[in-house]
């Protein structure tokens, strides 16, 4: 039925659409003025209210907004000018929809452990990006937060003039909104600096339960959120950057992007953006690597900083790689993992390189491979296959003269998408690192004593120390074996450059034939034994 002109002019007098606070009928879409909704108020009565996210009148009755939202003051840019307006937003603890949250400014629509969502303060990682040589701040560095897969879960943060940055990290919450026990790591990069993690340096997990509640968020801040970068060896050498986006239908965060040849790399953020620093000017093929994602390579001719080098989804089918592990002379119940390293990023000196997210057996969780293993969803590329690479008290058998101990490479795709490696990896128990670097890098101010667990069947040990760039800093090829002692030690006799990181590696040796035949037995773990010198 058409309302009369009289009703349109005098709504309250003839039952027309009601204004804010007026009684309404939820079944009648026209019982409220346009842009208002009919909903129960605090007293349970159906009244006309301003919907979530809509403009509201500041200073008006707070019940003008649909419960439990309230009219919140916000600053918005209109026609290039900042204006203060009111909008109906949800308070902390209110249930929210992650696709259309309408949480008050400063709050995030966070997932709870039961799968529901509520508005809560963000989890913030705050820290500084620092030069390892003098602890000065590095401006314009890029920092990304990764989960334990590792996949990028944050946008990229750019450090300020003093090196400071802040990352908004999504995390599941408990019923009170506090972050649940979750580990994250950081990746930092900057022009003129070695990317972290990289070389001998690994990322230390940051646990969300370390956060302290403040007025602005749950904050983790301290030495564990500071990112320390090492200046490049040759800062006078020409260098450029390559940047772009990963463009795909699914998750685009954490894709390993590599400029080949050379192995310069970066990780994409949650929006797919990436920047590769410190690229030698020249022609490159830029490729992206992540499990279950096939990206078309892009050509890049970089004589100056280059932007817009996007990687789009496409290409042939993904591959599945399988093999087996033979664990010998190890503790009971020993299990390990297998990872794929992009070959162009692999360092023969360190025996390591960049592992794309998901190219690991098993993909998540603790190490659990003791026999056969399979890695599926592998994109095209050339890979180095590493067993027992992570900290699990095991190492690949160092005797390169027996089967299953050499570095294995594989090129994909092959004639069939299912590829099986012919030789089983031989893995043995590692020599436990005592100090320095038994769990994480240790700071030293003078020459440290290098100490590791004794191998009962050795004749002597060989020890090498490399710096962060893979240069041999010091070695002792004839550390005597011990008898009846739990550990072996030797004083480091190499350089100690302020701000430099070093790693020691010890290998136990058995000799036969009057010392003419040398057989490596075991070695310290790939990722331990790291120490650094105070600036």
C-alpha positions, 0 to 999 in steps of 0.5 A, spaced: 500 500 500 502 506 498 503 511 503 500 518 502 504 524 501 501 526 508 504 520 511 511 522 508 511 529 511 509 527 518 511 520 519 510 519 526 503 521 525 501 516 521 505 510 522 510 511 517 518 509 517 521 510 524 527 514 526 532 512 531 529 509 537 522 508 534 518 502 535 519 497 529 516 491 526 522 486 524 517 483 519 516 490 515 522 492 511 519 499 511 518 500 518 525 504 519 527 509 515 532 508 510 539 505 512 536 503 519 535 496 521 530 493 526 533 490 532 532 488 539 535 494 544 538 493 551 531 492 554 529 487 548 524 492 545 525 492 537 527 499 535 530 502 529 538 502 530 544 504 526 547 498 523 554 495 524 559 500 520 554 505 518 555 512 520 552 515 526 552 521 530 557 522 535 554 524 542 547 521 541 544 516 545 549 510 545 543 505 544 543 508 537 547 503 534 545 496 533 547 492 540 553 491 542 556 496 537 557 503 539 558 510 536 566 510 535 570 517 533 574 515 527 578 519 523 577 518 515 580 521 509 574 525 504 576 528 498 583 529 501 582 531 507 581 528 514 575 528 518 572 526 524 566 522 524 562 517 528 561 509 526 558 503 529 563 499 531 564 493 536 567 493 543 572 488 545 570 481 547 564 482 542 562 476 537 565 478 530 565 476 523 572 475 520 569 477 513 566 483 515 569 485 522 567 492 524 571 491 530 573 498 534 579 501 531 585 498 534 581 491 535 582 485 531 577 480 529 581 474 532 579 467 532 578 463 538 580 456 540 573 454 539 573 456 532 569 462 533 571 470 533 571 476 537 574 483 537 580 483 541 587 487 541 592 485 536 598 481 538 604 486 536 611 484 535 615 490 536 623 491 535 629 494 531 633 492 525 640 493 527 647 493 524 651 487 527 657 491 527 655 497 532 648 495 533 645 502 530 638 502 527 637 500 519 632 504 516 628 501 510 629 494 512 623 489 511 621 484 516 616 479 515 613 474 521 612 467 519 609 461 522 612 454 524 611 451 517 614 457 515 609 461 511 608 468 512 602 470 516 603 478 516 604 484 512 611 486 511 613 492 516 618 497 514 623 499 519 623 507 521 630 511 521 632 508 528 630 501 525 624 500 529 618 496 526 612 493 528 608 487 526 601 485 527 601 478 528 594 474 527 594 468 532 588 464 535 586 466 542 583 463 549 576 465 552 579 471 555 582 474 548 590 472 550 594 469 545 595 461 545 601 458 545 604 459 538 611 459 535 613 465 530 619 467 527 622 473 523 625 474 517 629 481 515 632 483 509 635 490 507 639 493 502 647 492 503 646 486 508 645 479 509 638 476 509 636 473 516 636 467 517 641 466 512 648 463 512 650 459 518 644 463 522 637 460 523 631 464 526 629 463 534 622 462 535 618 467 538 612 464 543 606 468 543 605 467 550 611 472 552 606 477 550 604 482 555 597 486 555 598 493 554 593 499 552 594 498 544 595 490 544 598 484 546 606 486 545 612 482 545 618 486 545 625 485 547 632 482 544 628 476 541 624 481 536 630 485 534 633 483 528 640 483 527 643 484 520 650 483 518 653 488 512 655 485 506 663 483 505 663 488 499 659 494 500 662 497 494 660 492 489 654 494 485 647 491 487 640 492 485 633 490 488 627 486 484 620 486 487 613 484 485 607 480 487 605 472 487 599 472 483 595 466 485 588 463 487 590 461 494 595 463 499 600 467 497 604 468 503 611 465 504 612 463 497 620 463 496 622 467 490 629 466 487 633 470 482 637 465 478 642 464 477 645 466 484 640 464 489 638 471 491 631 470 495 626 473 498 619 471 501 612 474 499 608 477 505 600 475 506 599 479 500 604 476 495 609 482 495 616 481 495 623 484 494 629 481 493 635 485 495 643 485 493 642 482 486 648 483 482 646 487 476 644 482 470 639 478 467 635 473 471 629 468 471 625 469 477 622 463 480 617 462 486 617 455 490 611 453 495 608 446 496 602 445 492 603 452 488 606 452 480 608 459 478 610 461 471 617 464 471 619 471 469 624 474 466 628 480 469 633 484 466 636 488 472 640 494 471 637 498 476 632 497 482 626 493 478 619 493 480 613 489 477 616 482 476 610 478 478 609 471 478 603 468 476 600 461 477 600 456 471 605 451 468 604 443 468 602 438 474 606 438 480 611 432 482 611 427 488 618 425 490 619 419 495 625 415 498 627 412 504 632 413 510 636 408 513 638 410 521 644 407 524 648 407 530 643 412 533 639 412 540 632 408 540 626 410 536 630 415 532 626 419 527 628 425 522 625 429 517 627 430 509 627 437 506 628 440 499 632 446 498 632 450 492 639 448 488 641 455 486 640 457 494 645 451 496 651 453 499 656 447 499 660 450 505 654 450 509 651 444 506 644 448 507 640 453 503 633 455 502 627 450 504 620 453 500 614 452 505 611 445 505 617 442 501 618 437 507 617 430 510 613 431 514 610 437 512 608 440 519 610 438 526 615 434 530 620 430 526 617 423 524 621 419 518 624 413 520 624 409 513 620 411 507 618 418 506 614 422 501 614 430 499 608 431 494 606 438 491 613 439 489 613 445 483 618 445 477 625 446 479 632 443 481 633 441 488 638 438 493 635 433 498 637 433 505 636 428 510 637 429 518 638 437 517 634 440 522 636 439 530 634 432 532 640 429 534 642 426 528 646 428 522 647 425 515 653 420 515 659 424 514 663 418 510 662 420 503 665 413 500 659 409 502 652 409 499 647 414 501 651 419 504 653 424 498 648 430 497 643 428 492 640 433 487 633 432 483 631 436 477 623 436 476 619 435 472 621 428 469 617 424 465 613 422 470 610 426 476 612 420 481 619 420 482 623 415 487 630 416 489 634 410 488 639 410 494 637 410 501 639 416 506 644 413 511 643 417 518 647 417 524 647 420 531 650 427 531 656 429 536 652 433 541 654 440 541 656 442 549 658 450 547 658 455 544 651 454 541 648 448 544 641 451 543 642 458 540 647 462 538 652 464 544 655 471 544 663 471 546 667 477 548 674 473 547 676 466 544 671 461 546 673 453 548 669 449 543 666 443 546 662 437 544 660 430 546 666 424 545 665 419 540 667 413 543 670 409 537 674 415 534 682 416 533 681 424 533 677 429 531 677 435 525 674 441 527 673 447 522 670 454 523 666 458 518 664 465 518 657 468 516 659 468 509 662 461 508 669 463 509 674 458 513 676 462 519 680 457 523 681 449 523 684 444 527 685 437 523 688 433 529 684 434 535 686 428 539 681 423 542 679 422 549 679 416 553 674 416 559 671 423 558 664 425 556 666 431 552 672 433 547 674 441 547 679 445 543 681 453 544 678 457 538 684 460 535 681 464 529 679 471 528 674 475 532 671 480 528 666 484 532 659 483 530 661 477 526 657 470 527 661 464 526 660 456 526 664 450 529 663 443 526 667 437 529 667 431 525 670 424 529 675 420 525 677 413 525 684 411 522 686 404 519 692 402 515 697 405 520 693 412 519 693 412 511 686 411 511 681 416 514 674 414 515 669 420 518 664 417 523 659 422 525 659 430 526 656 435 530 649 438 527 648 442 521 645 448 525 648 448 532 655 450 534 654 458 532 657 464 536 658 471 535 662 476 537 660 482 541 660 489 537 
